Amino acid sequence: MHRVVVIGSGFAGLNAVKALRRAPVAVTLVASTNHHLFQPLLYQVATGILSTGEIAPPTREVLRRQANATVALGEVVALDADARSVGVRLADGTMRSVAYDSLIVGGGMVTSYFGNERFERFAHGMKSLEDALALRAQIFGAFENAQWIDEPAARAAELTFAIVGGGPTGVELAGQIGELAHRSLVAEFRSFATTQARILLFDGAPRILPTFPERLSARAAAALERLGVELHLGTTVADIDGESITVAGPDGARRRIPAHTRIWAAGVRAAPLAQIVADATGAATDRLGRLAVAEDCSLRERPEIFVVGDMMDLAGLPGLAEVAMQSGRHAARVIAARAGGDAPPRPFRYHDLGTMAAVSRTSAVASFGRLGLSGRIGWLAWLVVHLAFLTGFKNRVTTVVHWAITFLGNAREERAI
Ligand SMILES: Cc1cc2nc3c(=O)[nH]c(=O)nc-3n(C[C@H](O)[C@H](O)[C@H](O)COP(=O)(O)OP(=O)(O)OC[C@H]3O[C@@H](n4cnc5c(N)ncnc54)[C@H](O)[C@@H]3O)c2cc1C
């Protein structure tokens, strides 16, 4: 039987495995987490809306009915492209080797601090479940701590949330922290008003959501400002420490702002696995460390190795869940055709299904080609699309319940810290 090893249980890897369910192959999915992760909803875990299980279903459970798929937990730390095997480090530090005939690499991205690695110690990233839980503890902990602080400047610092990055993640986080401060938590504190919280969103670009049409960016900006979010555009981060953030505004003047919660939602680069693959195969990487692939998503140097999802550098495609799903499925189709002796499918073409960002409780922007939606209608589109793409029927049901609690009732159920 043709052996396929898939690395990564993200959108790309998981969809590749599922697309191989009827192929005459034996699949082994190796991933460094035992769960899939719906990253676009990480911010809802960080702000107390959803529980971890809803966005991170166990991979074994997702694939339990797929008889030709085996799930293995471990981190791929080596690749021998000549011997066609990957070296996997297990949780206890021991090593195993897994042989393949075809390899699909879907290792995704990690947070990038643009060379300022010391920022990592002082600013929360937003890439993993651990990141979201740490941020949840930080956000709700800040409100708890503020109750004990009488000195106005110290309380103001405790209640200042500085977010770097005006893309969808930064916008969604800013909107939800604004909702917490101005709606959900208002009735719960006695000694101070949660509306004193300052939510600052910094970006070097002149507008938020730069990949969206200008009109939608402007609508999202207005919705955020209605929630009390302060937008600091054309502003770059000069320094971050354990108590503050220092920024340089459009005039170049530097300002140090005391802020006890600092969030980095500004950049990503390929996970270290990409360099392991590049070193083993001679494949080229771009400035984000992504691996250059041919039109069928395979490496030119090693046609039996495919790179899919965020880690793939192909035709300038962006790091989006839909690109990951489609490329994962495409690699699976090529492998199934080869294993079955069929003609190869046509080259990979990405079908753009649009992008969206939820700005507040019932407001979102959505861009589908020339159609742009905002406000409540945008939010309804957001709701339908996210429900459709959540993994697992049970998760959809509990997510709907949690969304009803949050969006209709204004409450936050998932905030144990
Ligand atoms: C906060 C946030 C919000 C986002 N919002 C949106 C959005 O609204 N819309 C949208 O389309 N996209 C969004 N994205 C992007 C989207 O989530 C990614 O494009 C998508 O997750 C990429 O899928 P992937 O499978 O390539 O990588 P990932 O989902 O990152 O999965 C990578 C997998 O590889 C595994 N892995 C990595 N290295 C190793 C190793 N050495 N050994 C074993 N396993 C390894 C990881 O454990 C993981 O299972 C968002 C991303 C983030 C972080």
The ligand as an SDF file (V2000), in Angstrom:
LIG
                    3D

 53 58  0  0  0  0  0  0  0  0999 V2000
   -5.5280   34.5380   15.1460 C   0  0  0  0  0  0  0  0  0  0  0  0
   -5.7310   34.1030   13.7090 C   0  0  0  0  0  0  0  0  0  0  0  0
   -6.8640   34.5010   13.0230 C   0  0  0  0  0  0  0  0  0  0  0  0
   -7.0550   34.1000   11.7110 C   0  0  0  0  0  0  0  0  0  0  0  0
   -8.1920   34.4940   11.0590 N   0  0  0  0  0  0  0  0  0  0  0  0
   -8.4310   34.0500    9.8090 C   0  0  0  0  0  0  0  0  0  0  0  0
   -9.6330   34.3570    9.1340 C   0  0  0  0  0  0  0  0  0  0  0  0
  -10.4780   35.0710    9.6730 O   0  0  0  0  0  0  0  0  0  0  0  0
   -9.8390   33.8400    7.8890 N   0  0  0  0  0  0  0  0  0  0  0  0
   -8.9240   33.0390    7.2810 C   0  0  0  0  0  0  0  0  0  0  0  0
   -9.1590   32.5630    6.1750 O   0  0  0  0  0  0  0  0  0  0  0  0
   -7.7610   32.7330    7.8810 N   0  0  0  0  0  0  0  0  0  0  0  0
   -7.4900   33.2130    9.1300 C   0  0  0  0  0  0  0  0  0  0  0  0
   -6.3230   32.8820    9.7540 N   0  0  0  0  0  0  0  0  0  0  0  0
   -5.3250   32.0950    9.0070 C   0  0  0  0  0  0  0  0  0  0  0  0
   -5.6520   30.6150    9.0350 C   0  0  0  0  0  0  0  0  0  0  0  0
   -5.9410   30.1890   10.3450 O   0  0  0  0  0  0  0  0  0  0  0  0
   -4.4670   29.8760    8.4530 C   0  0  0  0  0  0  0  0  0  0  0  0
   -4.3380   30.2660    7.1120 O   0  0  0  0  0  0  0  0  0  0  0  0
   -4.6220   28.3640    8.5420 C   0  0  0  0  0  0  0  0  0  0  0  0
   -4.7220   27.9550    9.8790 O   0  0  0  0  0  0  0  0  0  0  0  0
   -3.4420   27.6780    7.8860 C   0  0  0  0  0  0  0  0  0  0  0  0
   -3.6200   26.3120    7.9790 O   0  0  0  0  0  0  0  0  0  0  0  0
   -2.3450   25.3380    7.9630 P   0  0  0  0  0  0  0  0  0  0  0  0
   -2.8940   23.9680    8.0520 O   0  0  0  0  0  0  0  0  0  0  0  0
   -1.4610   25.6950    6.8430 O   0  0  0  0  0  0  0  0  0  0  0  0
   -1.5330   25.7090    9.2840 O   0  0  0  0  0  0  0  0  0  0  0  0
   -1.9840   25.6000   10.7790 P   0  0  0  0  0  0  0  0  0  0  0  0
   -3.4480   25.6900   10.9190 O   0  0  0  0  0  0  0  0  0  0  0  0
   -1.1450   26.5930   11.5050 O   0  0  0  0  0  0  0  0  0  0  0  0
   -1.5490   24.1350   11.2150 O   0  0  0  0  0  0  0  0  0  0  0  0
   -0.2110   23.7730   11.3130 C   0  0  0  0  0  0  0  0  0  0  0  0
   -0.1270   22.3800   11.9130 C   0  0  0  0  0  0  0  0  0  0  0  0
    1.2060   21.9050   11.8060 O   0  0  0  0  0  0  0  0  0  0  0  0
    1.6130   21.3510   13.0390 C   0  0  0  0  0  0  0  0  0  0  0  0
    3.0710   21.4260   13.0760 N   0  0  0  0  0  0  0  0  0  0  0  0
    3.8740   22.4790   12.8830 C   0  0  0  0  0  0  0  0  0  0  0  0
    5.1660   22.1130   12.9690 N   0  0  0  0  0  0  0  0  0  0  0  0
    5.1690   20.7880   13.1990 C   0  0  0  0  0  0  0  0  0  0  0  0
    6.1920   19.8220   13.3730 C   0  0  0  0  0  0  0  0  0  0  0  0
    7.4760   20.1620   13.3070 N   0  0  0  0  0  0  0  0  0  0  0  0
    5.8360   18.5440   13.5980 N   0  0  0  0  0  0  0  0  0  0  0  0
    4.5360   18.1790   13.6710 C   0  0  0  0  0  0  0  0  0  0  0  0
    3.5290   19.0440   13.5100 N   0  0  0  0  0  0  0  0  0  0  0  0
    3.8460   20.3330   13.2690 C   0  0  0  0  0  0  0  0  0  0  0  0
    0.8730   22.1900   14.0600 C   0  0  0  0  0  0  0  0  0  0  0  0
    0.7830   21.5280   15.3150 O   0  0  0  0  0  0  0  0  0  0  0  0
   -0.4810   22.3180   13.3830 C   0  0  0  0  0  0  0  0  0  0  0  0
   -1.2300   21.1510   13.6120 O   0  0  0  0  0  0  0  0  0  0  0  0
   -6.0880   33.2860   11.0740 C   0  0  0  0  0  0  0  0  0  0  0  0
   -4.9530   32.8930   11.7640 C   0  0  0  0  0  0  0  0  0  0  0  0
   -4.7770   33.2940   13.0830 C   0  0  0  0  0  0  0  0  0  0  0  0
   -3.5360   32.8580   13.8240 C   0  0  0  0  0  0  0  0  0  0  0  0
  1  2  1  0
  2  3  1  0
  2 52  2  0
  3  4  2  0
  4  5  1  0
  4 50  1  0
  5  6  2  0
  6  7  1  0
  6 13  1  0
  7  8  2  0
  7  9  1  0
  9 10  1  0
 10 11  2  0
 10 12  1  0
 12 13  2  0
 13 14  1  0
 14 15  1  0
 14 50  1  0
 15 16  1  0
 16 17  1  0
 16 18  1  0
 18 19  1  0
 18 20  1  0
 20 21  1  0
 20 22  1  0
 22 23  1  0
 23 24  1  0
 24 25  2  0
 24 26  1  0
 24 27  1  0
 27 28  1  0
 28 29  2  0
 28 30  1  0
 28 31  1  0
 31 32  1  0
 32 33  1  0
 33 34  1  0
 33 48  1  0
 34 35  1  0
 35 36  1  0
 35 46  1  0
 36 37  1  0
 36 45  1  0
 37 38  2  0
 38 39  1  0
 39 40  1  0
 39 45  2  0
 40 41  1  0
 40 42  2  0
 42 43  1  0
 43 44  2  0
 44 45  1  0
 46 47  1  0
 46 48  1  0
 48 49  1  0
 50 51  2  0
 51 52  1  0
 52 53  1  0
M  END
$$$$
